[in-house]
């Protein structure tokens, strides 16, 4: 299983969808359900972080007086 921190947003989202599908199916025993839930929580947190980073980068786009994009400001991903 790939480390969540190394996944792209798309990879993490695909796996999260698979985890949710498994849990919703009801065909998983309790121990495996707990493991799926824990993995899903990590994947969800990773996706949220990636989205927040993307949003911050988008917010860095500067606008000219006419409201049209005219460049970008540096993005600091602390």
PyMOL Python script that loads the backbone (N, CA, C, O; Angstrom):
from pymol import cmd

cmd.read_pdbstr("""\
ATOM      1  N   UNK A   1       0.840  -1.168   0.000  1.00  0.00           N
ATOM      2  CA  UNK A   1       0.000   0.000   0.000  1.00  0.00           C
ATOM      3  C   UNK A   1       0.893   1.241   0.000  1.00  0.00           C
ATOM      4  O   UNK A   1       1.840   1.331   0.781  1.00  0.00           O
ATOM      5  N   UNK A   2       0.588   2.187  -0.871  1.00  0.00           N
ATOM      6  CA  UNK A   2       1.387   3.398  -1.026  1.00  0.00           C
ATOM      7  C   UNK A   2       1.190   4.332   0.163  1.00  0.00           C
ATOM      8  O   UNK A   2       0.083   4.467   0.685  1.00  0.00           O
ATOM      9  N   UNK A   3       2.279   4.975   0.583  1.00  0.00           N
ATOM     10  CA  UNK A   3       2.211   5.950   1.667  1.00  0.00           C
ATOM     11  C   UNK A   3       1.330   7.120   1.221  1.00  0.00           C
ATOM     12  O   UNK A   3       1.520   7.670   0.137  1.00  0.00           O
ATOM     13  N   UNK A   4       0.387   7.485   2.049  1.00  0.00           N
ATOM     14  CA  UNK A   4      -0.568   8.542   1.710  1.00  0.00           C
ATOM     15  C   UNK A   4       0.151   9.848   1.394  1.00  0.00           C
ATOM     16  O   UNK A   4      -0.250  10.557   0.470  1.00  0.00           O
ATOM     17  N   UNK A   5       1.189  10.179   2.126  1.00  0.00           N
ATOM     18  CA  UNK A   5       1.909  11.441   1.933  1.00  0.00           C
ATOM     19  C   UNK A   5       2.532  11.544   0.548  1.00  0.00           C
ATOM     20  O   UNK A   5       2.792  12.649   0.073  1.00  0.00           O
ATOM     21  N   UNK A   6       2.773  10.428  -0.099  1.00  0.00           N
ATOM     22  CA  UNK A   6       3.395  10.413  -1.422  1.00  0.00           C
ATOM     23  C   UNK A   6       2.372  10.424  -2.558  1.00  0.00           C
ATOM     24  O   UNK A   6       2.745  10.477  -3.730  1.00  0.00           O
ATOM     25  N   UNK A   7       1.098  10.375  -2.218  1.00  0.00           N
ATOM     26  CA  UNK A   7       0.047  10.292  -3.239  1.00  0.00           C
ATOM     27  C   UNK A   7      -0.308  11.666  -3.792  1.00  0.00           C
ATOM     28  O   UNK A   7      -0.237  12.679  -3.096  1.00  0.00           O
ATOM     29  N   UNK A   8      -0.688  11.668  -5.055  1.00  0.00           N
ATOM     30  CA  UNK A   8      -1.263  12.879  -5.637  1.00  0.00           C
ATOM     31  C   UNK A   8      -2.694  12.988  -5.120  1.00  0.00           C
ATOM     32  O   UNK A   8      -3.226  12.042  -4.541  1.00  0.00           O
ATOM     33  N   UNK A   9      -3.302  14.132  -5.331  1.00  0.00           N
ATOM     34  CA  UNK A   9      -4.702  14.317  -4.932  1.00  0.00           C
ATOM     35  C   UNK A   9      -5.583  13.270  -5.613  1.00  0.00           C
ATOM     36  O   UNK A   9      -6.439  12.656  -4.975  1.00  0.00           O
ATOM     37  N   UNK A  10      -5.365  13.074  -6.908  1.00  0.00           N
ATOM     38  CA  UNK A  10      -6.194  12.145  -7.676  1.00  0.00           C
ATOM     39  C   UNK A  10      -6.050  10.710  -7.181  1.00  0.00           C
ATOM     40  O   UNK A  10      -7.039   9.984  -7.083  1.00  0.00           O
ATOM     41  N   UNK A  11      -4.824  10.298  -6.871  1.00  0.00           N
ATOM     42  CA  UNK A  11      -4.609   8.944  -6.349  1.00  0.00           C
ATOM     43  C   UNK A  11      -5.324   8.757  -5.014  1.00  0.00           C
ATOM     44  O   UNK A  11      -6.001   7.752  -4.794  1.00  0.00           O
ATOM     45  N   UNK A  12      -5.166   9.736  -4.130  1.00  0.00           N
ATOM     46  CA  UNK A  12      -5.783   9.648  -2.807  1.00  0.00           C
ATOM     47  C   UNK A  12      -7.303   9.638  -2.915  1.00  0.00           C
ATOM     48  O   UNK A  12      -7.969   8.884  -2.205  1.00  0.00           O
ATOM     49  N   UNK A  13      -7.853  10.463  -3.791  1.00  0.00           N
ATOM     50  CA  UNK A  13      -9.300  10.510  -3.953  1.00  0.00           C
ATOM     51  C   UNK A  13      -9.836   9.183  -4.489  1.00  0.00           C
ATOM     52  O   UNK A  13     -10.865   8.693  -4.024  1.00  0.00           O
ATOM     53  N   UNK A  14      -9.141   8.606  -5.465  1.00  0.00           N
ATOM     54  CA  UNK A  14      -9.573   7.301  -6.007  1.00  0.00           C
ATOM     55  C   UNK A  14      -9.586   6.240  -4.915  1.00  0.00           C
ATOM     56  O   UNK A  14     -10.542   5.475  -4.791  1.00  0.00           O
ATOM     57  N   UNK A  15      -8.516   6.200  -4.124  1.00  0.00           N
ATOM     58  CA  UNK A  15      -8.460   5.192  -3.063  1.00  0.00           C
ATOM     59  C   UNK A  15      -9.522   5.467  -2.004  1.00  0.00           C
ATOM     60  O   UNK A  15     -10.132   4.534  -1.482  1.00  0.00           O
ATOM     61  N   UNK A  16      -9.747   6.737  -1.683  1.00  0.00           N
ATOM     62  CA  UNK A  16     -10.777   7.082  -0.704  1.00  0.00           C
ATOM     63  C   UNK A  16     -12.149   6.616  -1.191  1.00  0.00           C
ATOM     64  O   UNK A  16     -12.945   6.107  -0.402  1.00  0.00           O
ATOM     65  N   UNK A  17     -12.427   6.786  -2.478  1.00  0.00           N
ATOM     66  CA  UNK A  17     -13.690   6.308  -3.039  1.00  0.00           C
ATOM     67  C   UNK A  17     -13.807   4.794  -2.913  1.00  0.00           C
ATOM     68  O   UNK A  17     -14.891   4.277  -2.640  1.00  0.00           O
ATOM     69  N   UNK A  18     -12.704   4.081  -3.109  1.00  0.00           N
ATOM     70  CA  UNK A  18     -12.713   2.625  -2.967  1.00  0.00           C
ATOM     71  C   UNK A  18     -12.970   2.221  -1.515  1.00  0.00           C
ATOM     72  O   UNK A  18     -13.731   1.292  -1.246  1.00  0.00           O
ATOM     73  N   UNK A  19     -12.330   2.927  -0.589  1.00  0.00           N
ATOM     74  CA  UNK A  19     -12.510   2.641   0.837  1.00  0.00           C
ATOM     75  C   UNK A  19     -13.970   2.850   1.227  1.00  0.00           C
ATOM     76  O   UNK A  19     -14.568   2.008   1.897  1.00  0.00           O
ATOM     77  N   UNK A  20     -14.536   3.971   0.805  1.00  0.00           N
ATOM     78  CA  UNK A  20     -15.936   4.257   1.122  1.00  0.00           C
ATOM     79  C   UNK A  20     -16.837   3.173   0.533  1.00  0.00           C
ATOM     80  O   UNK A  20     -17.776   2.722   1.191  1.00  0.00           O
ATOM     81  N   UNK A  21     -16.562   2.760  -0.681  1.00  0.00           N
ATOM     82  CA  UNK A  21     -17.351   1.704  -1.310  1.00  0.00           C
ATOM     83  C   UNK A  21     -17.291   0.405  -0.522  1.00  0.00           C
ATOM     84  O   UNK A  21     -18.309  -0.263  -0.342  1.00  0.00           O
ATOM     85  N   UNK A  22     -16.111   0.048  -0.057  1.00  0.00           N
ATOM     86  CA  UNK A  22     -15.962  -1.173   0.745  1.00  0.00           C
ATOM     87  C   UNK A  22     -16.758  -1.072   2.038  1.00  0.00           C
ATOM     88  O   UNK A  22     -17.463  -2.004   2.424  1.00  0.00           O
ATOM     89  N   UNK A  23     -16.634   0.084   2.704  1.00  0.00           N
ATOM     90  CA  UNK A  23     -17.350   0.256   3.969  1.00  0.00           C
ATOM     91  C   UNK A  23     -18.859   0.255   3.767  1.00  0.00           C
ATOM     92  O   UNK A  23     -19.598  -0.311   4.573  1.00  0.00           O
ATOM     93  N   UNK A  24     -19.314   0.885   2.696  1.00  0.00           N
ATOM     94  CA  UNK A  24     -20.752   0.937   2.427  1.00  0.00           C
ATOM     95  C   UNK A  24     -21.333  -0.408   2.016  1.00  0.00           C
ATOM     96  O   UNK A  24     -22.528  -0.653   2.185  1.00  0.00           O
ATOM     97  N   UNK A  25     -20.483  -1.280   1.476  1.00  0.00           N
ATOM     98  CA  UNK A  25     -20.976  -2.580   1.021  1.00  0.00           C
ATOM     99  C   UNK A  25     -21.473  -3.444   2.186  1.00  0.00           C
ATOM    100  O   UNK A  25     -22.356  -4.284   2.016  1.00  0.00           O
ATOM    101  N   UNK A  26     -20.896  -3.227   3.361  1.00  0.00           N
ATOM    102  CA  UNK A  26     -21.299  -4.022   4.512  1.00  0.00           C
ATOM    103  C   UNK A  26     -20.748  -5.430   4.495  1.00  0.00           C
ATOM    104  O   UNK A  26     -21.113  -6.244   5.344  1.00  0.00           O
ATOM    105  N   UNK A  27     -19.871  -5.738   3.543  1.00  0.00           N
ATOM    106  CA  UNK A  27     -19.320  -7.080   3.409  1.00  0.00           C
ATOM    107  C   UNK A  27     -17.921  -7.199   3.990  1.00  0.00           C
ATOM    108  O   UNK A  27     -17.145  -8.056   3.567  1.00  0.00           O
ATOM    109  N   UNK A  28     -17.593  -6.353   4.951  1.00  0.00           N
ATOM    110  CA  UNK A  28     -16.254  -6.337   5.526  1.00  0.00           C
ATOM    111  C   UNK A  28     -16.383  -6.593   7.022  1.00  0.00           C
ATOM    112  O   UNK A  28     -17.246  -6.018   7.685  1.00  0.00           O
ATOM    113  N   UNK A  29     -15.510  -7.469   7.556  1.00  0.00           N
ATOM    114  CA  UNK A  29     -15.586  -7.747   8.984  1.00  0.00           C
ATOM    115  C   UNK A  29     -15.141  -6.529   9.799  1.00  0.00           C
ATOM    116  O   UNK A  29     -14.576  -5.581   9.254  1.00  0.00           O
ATOM    117  N   UNK A  30     -15.397  -6.568  11.082  1.00  0.00           N
ATOM    118  CA  UNK A  30     -15.181  -5.423  11.961  1.00  0.00           C
ATOM    119  C   UNK A  30     -13.736  -4.934  11.942  1.00  0.00           C
ATOM    120  O   UNK A  30     -13.494  -3.737  11.786  1.00  0.00           O
ATOM    121  N   UNK A  31     -12.781  -5.834  12.098  1.00  0.00           N
ATOM    122  CA  UNK A  31     -11.370  -5.428  12.144  1.00  0.00           C
ATOM    123  C   UNK A  31     -10.934  -4.758  10.842  1.00  0.00           C
ATOM    124  O   UNK A  31     -10.233  -3.747  10.855  1.00  0.00           O
ATOM    125  N   UNK A  32     -11.355  -5.330   9.736  1.00  0.00           N
ATOM    126  CA  UNK A  32     -11.005  -4.753   8.444  1.00  0.00           C
ATOM    127  C   UNK A  32     -11.714  -3.412   8.247  1.00  0.00           C
ATOM    128  O   UNK A  32     -11.149  -2.489   7.661  1.00  0.00           O
ATOM    129  N   UNK A  33     -12.946  -3.306   8.735  1.00  0.00           N
ATOM    130  CA  UNK A  33     -13.678  -2.046   8.652  1.00  0.00           C
ATOM    131  C   UNK A  33     -12.944  -0.943   9.406  1.00  0.00           C
ATOM    132  O   UNK A  33     -12.863   0.191   8.933  1.00  0.00           O
ATOM    133  N   UNK A  34     -12.415  -1.273  10.566  1.00  0.00           N
ATOM    134  CA  UNK A  34     -11.661  -0.291  11.353  1.00  0.00           C
ATOM    135  C   UNK A  34     -10.413   0.143  10.600  1.00  0.00           C
ATOM    136  O   UNK A  34     -10.087   1.330  10.572  1.00  0.00           O
ATOM    137  N   UNK A  35      -9.717  -0.799   9.994  1.00  0.00           N
ATOM    138  CA  UNK A  35      -8.511  -0.478   9.217  1.00  0.00           C
ATOM    139  C   UNK A  35      -8.871   0.396   8.011  1.00  0.00           C
ATOM    140  O   UNK A  35      -8.162   1.354   7.701  1.00  0.00           O
ATOM    141  N   UNK A  36      -9.971   0.062   7.335  1.00  0.00           N
ATOM    142  CA  UNK A  36     -10.428   0.876   6.205  1.00  0.00           C
ATOM    143  C   UNK A  36     -10.765   2.291   6.666  1.00  0.00           C
ATOM    144  O   UNK A  36     -10.408   3.270   6.011  1.00  0.00           O
ATOM    145  N   UNK A  37     -11.458   2.386   7.801  1.00  0.00           N
ATOM    146  CA  UNK A  37     -11.849   3.696   8.324  1.00  0.00           C
ATOM    147  C   UNK A  37     -10.612   4.546   8.639  1.00  0.00           C
ATOM    148  O   UNK A  37     -10.564   5.731   8.308  1.00  0.00           O
ATOM    149  N   UNK A  38      -9.620   3.933   9.276  1.00  0.00           N
ATOM    150  CA  UNK A  38      -8.388   4.662   9.611  1.00  0.00           C
ATOM    151  C   UNK A  38      -7.676   5.125   8.344  1.00  0.00           C
ATOM    152  O   UNK A  38      -7.221   6.266   8.272  1.00  0.00           O
ATOM    153  N   UNK A  39      -7.579   4.256   7.354  1.00  0.00           N
ATOM    154  CA  UNK A  39      -6.949   4.618   6.075  1.00  0.00           C
ATOM    155  C   UNK A  39      -7.753   5.729   5.401  1.00  0.00           C
ATOM    156  O   UNK A  39      -7.184   6.682   4.869  1.00  0.00           O
ATOM    157  N   UNK A  40      -9.064   5.602   5.429  1.00  0.00           N
ATOM    158  CA  UNK A  40      -9.923   6.612   4.832  1.00  0.00           C
ATOM    159  C   UNK A  40      -9.746   7.976   5.488  1.00  0.00           C
ATOM    160  O   UNK A  40      -9.754   9.000   4.805  1.00  0.00           O
ATOM    161  N   UNK A  41      -9.586   7.995   6.804  1.00  0.00           N
ATOM    162  CA  UNK A  41      -9.383   9.251   7.513  1.00  0.00           C
ATOM    163  C   UNK A  41      -8.075   9.913   7.078  1.00  0.00           C
ATOM    164  O   UNK A  41      -8.020  11.131   6.905  1.00  0.00           O
ATOM    165  N   UNK A  42      -7.026   9.114   6.904  1.00  0.00           N
ATOM    166  CA  UNK A  42      -5.746   9.648   6.429  1.00  0.00           C
ATOM    167  C   UNK A  42      -5.872  10.191   5.009  1.00  0.00           C
ATOM    168  O   UNK A  42      -5.352  11.262   4.698  1.00  0.00           O
ATOM    169  N   UNK A  43      -6.559   9.453   4.158  1.00  0.00           N
ATOM    170  CA  UNK A  43      -6.755   9.880   2.775  1.00  0.00           C
ATOM    171  C   UNK A  43      -7.567  11.169   2.707  1.00  0.00           C
ATOM    172  O   UNK A  43      -7.250  12.065   1.925  1.00  0.00           O
ATOM    173  N   UNK A  44      -8.610  11.262   3.523  1.00  0.00           N
ATOM    174  CA  UNK A  44      -9.448  12.467   3.561  1.00  0.00           C
ATOM    175  C   UNK A  44      -8.621  13.673   3.992  1.00  0.00           C
ATOM    176  O   UNK A  44      -8.707  14.738   3.380  1.00  0.00           O
ATOM    177  N   UNK A  45      -7.835  13.511   5.025  1.00  0.00           N
ATOM    178  CA  UNK A  45      -6.991  14.607   5.519  1.00  0.00           C
ATOM    179  C   UNK A  45      -6.004  15.044   4.445  1.00  0.00           C
ATOM    180  O   UNK A  45      -5.772  16.240   4.265  1.00  0.00           O
ATOM    181  N   UNK A  46      -5.424  14.090   3.733  1.00  0.00           N
ATOM    182  CA  UNK A  46      -4.467  14.386   2.664  1.00  0.00           C
ATOM    183  C   UNK A  46      -5.148  15.155   1.532  1.00  0.00           C
ATOM    184  O   UNK A  46      -4.599  16.134   1.028  1.00  0.00           O
ATOM    185  N   UNK A  47      -6.333  14.716   1.136  1.00  0.00           N
ATOM    186  CA  UNK A  47      -7.072  15.405   0.072  1.00  0.00           C
ATOM    187  C   UNK A  47      -7.425  16.831   0.494  1.00  0.00           C
ATOM    188  O   UNK A  47      -7.295  17.763  -0.300  1.00  0.00           O
ATOM    189  N   UNK A  48      -7.866  17.003   1.726  1.00  0.00           N
ATOM    190  CA  UNK A  48      -8.194  18.341   2.226  1.00  0.00           C
ATOM    191  C   UNK A  48      -6.976  19.251   2.202  1.00  0.00           C
ATOM    192  O   UNK A  48      -7.080  20.428   1.855  1.00  0.00           O
ATOM    193  N   UNK A  49      -5.821  18.707   2.571  1.00  0.00           N
ATOM    194  CA  UNK A  49      -4.587  19.484   2.568  1.00  0.00           C
ATOM    195  C   UNK A  49      -4.200  19.905   1.157  1.00  0.00           C
ATOM    196  O   UNK A  49      -3.817  21.050   0.921  1.00  0.00           O
ATOM    197  N   UNK A  50      -4.305  18.964   0.223  1.00  0.00           N
ATOM    198  CA  UNK A  50      -3.980  19.273  -1.175  1.00  0.00           C
ATOM    199  C   UNK A  50      -4.926  20.345  -1.725  1.00  0.00           C
ATOM    200  O   UNK A  50      -4.492  21.240  -2.450  1.00  0.00           O
ATOM    201  N   UNK A  51      -6.207  20.259  -1.386  1.00  0.00           N
ATOM    202  CA  UNK A  51      -7.166  21.260  -1.845  1.00  0.00           C
ATOM    203  C   UNK A  51      -6.866  22.628  -1.236  1.00  0.00           C
ATOM    204  O   UNK A  51      -6.974  23.648  -1.918  1.00  0.00           O
ATOM    205  N   UNK A  52      -6.491  22.655   0.033  1.00  0.00           N
ATOM    206  CA  UNK A  52      -6.156  23.923   0.689  1.00  0.00           C
ATOM    207  C   UNK A  52      -4.931  24.554   0.038  1.00  0.00           C
ATOM    208  O   UNK A  52      -4.879  25.771  -0.144  1.00  0.00           O
ATOM    209  N   UNK A  53      -3.946  23.732  -0.313  1.00  0.00           N
ATOM    210  CA  UNK A  53      -2.755  24.237  -1.001  1.00  0.00           C
ATOM    211  C   UNK A  53      -3.127  24.817  -2.360  1.00  0.00           C
ATOM    212  O   UNK A  53      -2.643  25.884  -2.738  1.00  0.00           O
ATOM    213  N   UNK A  54      -3.979  24.122  -3.086  1.00  0.00           N
ATOM    214  CA  UNK A  54      -4.401  24.599  -4.403  1.00  0.00           C
ATOM    215  C   UNK A  54      -5.168  25.905  -4.269  1.00  0.00           C
ATOM    216  O   UNK A  54      -4.965  26.828  -5.058  1.00  0.00           O
ATOM    217  N   UNK A  55      -6.040  25.990  -3.286  1.00  0.00           N
ATOM    218  CA  UNK A  55      -6.812  27.207  -3.075  1.00  0.00           C
ATOM    219  C   UNK A  55      -5.887  28.378  -2.752  1.00  0.00           C
ATOM    220  O   UNK A  55      -6.077  29.478  -3.270  1.00  0.00           O
ATOM    221  N   UNK A  56      -4.901  28.153  -1.910  1.00  0.00           N
ATOM    222  CA  UNK A  56      -3.960  29.219  -1.556  1.00  0.00           C
ATOM    223  C   UNK A  56      -3.188  29.694  -2.781  1.00  0.00           C
ATOM    224  O   UNK A  56      -2.937  30.889  -2.936  1.00  0.00           O
ATOM    225  N   UNK A  57      -2.815  28.764  -3.648  1.00  0.00           N
ATOM    226  CA  UNK A  57      -2.101  29.150  -4.868  1.00  0.00           C
ATOM    227  C   UNK A  57      -2.997  29.968  -5.784  1.00  0.00           C
ATOM    228  O   UNK A  57      -2.555  30.955  -6.372  1.00  0.00           O
ATOM    229  N   UNK A  58      -4.244  29.563  -5.905  1.00  0.00           N
ATOM    230  CA  UNK A  58      -5.183  30.289  -6.757  1.00  0.00           C
ATOM    231  C   UNK A  58      -5.392  31.701  -6.212  1.00  0.00           C
ATOM    232  O   UNK A  58      -5.471  32.663  -6.976  1.00  0.00           O
ATOM    233  N   UNK A  59      -5.479  31.818  -4.895  1.00  0.00           N
ATOM    234  CA  UNK A  59      -5.677  33.119  -4.282  1.00  0.00           C
ATOM    235  C   UNK A  59      -4.502  34.056  -4.519  1.00  0.00           C
ATOM    236  O   UNK A  59      -4.631  35.268  -4.352  1.00  0.00           O
ATOM    237  N   UNK A  60      -3.373  33.510  -4.902  1.00  0.00           N
ATOM    238  CA  UNK A  60      -2.196  34.317  -5.144  1.00  0.00           C
ATOM    239  C   UNK A  60      -2.205  34.964  -6.526  1.00  0.00           C
ATOM    240  O   UNK A  60      -1.346  35.793  -6.827  1.00  0.00           O
ATOM    241  N   UNK A  61      -3.167  34.593  -7.366  1.00  0.00           N
ATOM    242  CA  UNK A  61      -3.266  35.199  -8.699  1.00  0.00           C
ATOM    243  C   UNK A  61      -3.657  36.659  -8.518  1.00  0.00           C
ATOM    244  O   UNK A  61      -4.640  36.968  -7.845  1.00  0.00           O
ATOM    245  N   UNK A  62      -2.893  37.540  -9.116  1.00  0.00           N
ATOM    246  CA  UNK A  62      -3.171  38.971  -8.969  1.00  0.00           C
ATOM    247  C   UNK A  62      -4.073  39.442 -10.097  1.00  0.00           C
ATOM    248  O   UNK A  62      -4.038  38.908 -11.206  1.00  0.00           O
ATOM    249  N   UNK A  63      -4.875  40.443  -9.801  1.00  0.00           N
ATOM    250  CA  UNK A  63      -5.806  40.977 -10.780  1.00  0.00           C
ATOM    251  C   UNK A  63      -5.438  42.415 -11.117  1.00  0.00           C
ATOM    252  O   UNK A  63      -5.023  43.184 -10.251  1.00  0.00           O
ATOM    253  N   UNK A  64      -5.595  42.762 -12.385  1.00  0.00           N
ATOM    254  CA  UNK A  64      -5.381  44.140 -12.825  1.00  0.00           C
ATOM    255  C   UNK A  64      -6.612  44.955 -12.439  1.00  0.00           C
ATOM    256  O   UNK A  64      -7.596  44.402 -11.949  1.00  0.00           O
ATOM    257  N   UNK A  65      -6.558  46.240 -12.654  1.00  0.00           N
ATOM    258  CA  UNK A  65      -7.679  47.112 -12.297  1.00  0.00           C
ATOM    259  C   UNK A  65      -8.966  46.735 -13.027  1.00  0.00           C
ATOM    260  O   UNK A  65     -10.056  46.973 -12.509  1.00  0.00           O
ATOM    261  N   UNK A  66      -8.858  46.151 -14.220  1.00  0.00           N
ATOM    262  CA  UNK A  66     -10.051  45.773 -14.972  1.00  0.00           C
ATOM    263  C   UNK A  66     -10.611  44.411 -14.529  1.00  0.00           C
ATOM    264  O   UNK A  66     -11.571  43.913 -15.117  1.00  0.00           O
ATOM    265  N   UNK A  67     -10.017  43.822 -13.510  1.00  0.00           N
ATOM    266  CA  UNK A  67     -10.501  42.551 -12.993  1.00  0.00           C
ATOM    267  C   UNK A  67      -9.959  41.336 -13.709  1.00  0.00           C
ATOM    268  O   UNK A  67     -10.310  40.209 -13.359  1.00  0.00           O
ATOM    269  N   UNK A  68      -9.116  41.534 -14.700  1.00  0.00           N
ATOM    270  CA  UNK A  68      -8.527  40.430 -15.452  1.00  0.00           C
ATOM    271  C   UNK A  68      -7.215  39.989 -14.785  1.00  0.00           C
ATOM    272  O   UNK A  68      -6.474  40.830 -14.277  1.00  0.00           O
ATOM    273  N   UNK A  69      -6.922  38.689 -14.782  1.00  0.00           N
ATOM    274  CA  UNK A  69      -5.656  38.227 -14.210  1.00  0.00           C
ATOM    275  C   UNK A  69      -4.481  38.867 -14.946  1.00  0.00           C
ATOM    276  O   UNK A  69      -4.459  38.922 -16.176  1.00  0.00           O
ATOM    277  N   UNK A  70      -3.511  39.347 -14.182  1.00  0.00           N
ATOM    278  CA  UNK A  70      -2.345  39.951 -14.820  1.00  0.00           C
ATOM    279  C   UNK A  70      -1.038  39.344 -14.327  1.00  0.00           C
ATOM    280  O   UNK A  70       0.040  39.852 -14.636  1.00  0.00           O
ATOM    281  N   UNK A  71      -1.127  38.291 -13.582  1.00  0.00           N
ATOM    282  CA  UNK A  71       0.090  37.624 -13.109  1.00  0.00           C
ATOM    283  C   UNK A  71      -0.193  36.873 -11.829  1.00  0.00           C
ATOM    284  O   UNK A  71      -1.345  36.656 -11.451  1.00  0.00           O
ATOM    285  N   UNK A  72       0.869  36.485 -11.179  1.00  0.00           N
ATOM    286  CA  UNK A  72       0.733  35.775  -9.914  1.00  0.00           C
ATOM    287  C   UNK A  72       1.705  36.354  -8.911  1.00  0.00           C
ATOM    288  O   UNK A  72       2.744  36.908  -9.271  1.00  0.00           O
ATOM    289  N   UNK A  73       1.352  36.219  -7.656  1.00  0.00           N
ATOM    290  CA  UNK A  73       2.247  36.593  -6.568  1.00  0.00           C
ATOM    291  C   UNK A  73       2.882  35.314  -6.040  1.00  0.00           C
ATOM    292  O   UNK A  73       2.292  34.241  -6.164  1.00  0.00           O
ATOM    293  N   UNK A  74       4.058  35.404  -5.461  1.00  0.00           N
ATOM    294  CA  UNK A  74       4.706  34.200  -4.931  1.00  0.00           C
ATOM    295  C   UNK A  74       3.813  33.496  -3.911  1.00  0.00           C
ATOM    296  O   UNK A  74       3.120  34.143  -3.126  1.00  0.00           O
ATOM    297  N   UNK A  75       3.840  32.188  -3.934  1.00  0.00           N
ATOM    298  CA  UNK A  75       3.067  31.388  -3.003  1.00  0.00           C
ATOM    299  C   UNK A  75       4.015  30.782  -1.992  1.00  0.00           C
ATOM    300  O   UNK A  75       4.997  30.138  -2.362  1.00  0.00           O
ATOM    301  N   UNK A  76       3.730  30.985  -0.726  1.00  0.00           N
ATOM    302  CA  UNK A  76       4.564  30.456   0.353  1.00  0.00           C
ATOM    303  C   UNK A  76       3.811  29.319   1.018  1.00  0.00           C
ATOM    304  O   UNK A  76       2.862  29.564   1.762  1.00  0.00           O
ATOM    305  N   UNK A  77       4.216  28.080   0.766  1.00  0.00           N
ATOM    306  CA  UNK A  77       3.508  26.888   1.275  1.00  0.00           C
ATOM    307  C   UNK A  77       4.086  26.453   2.612  1.00  0.00           C
ATOM    308  O   UNK A  77       4.633  25.355   2.707  1.00  0.00           O
ATOM    309  N   UNK A  78       3.985  27.253   3.617  1.00  0.00           N
ATOM    310  CA  UNK A  78       4.527  26.909   4.949  1.00  0.00           C
ATOM    311  C   UNK A  78       3.799  25.791   5.552  1.00  0.00           C
ATOM    312  O   UNK A  78       4.120  25.373   6.665  1.00  0.00           O
TER     313      UNK A  78
END
""", "prot")
cmd.dss("prot")
cmd.show_as("cartoon", "prot")
cmd.util.cbc("prot")
cmd.orient("prot")
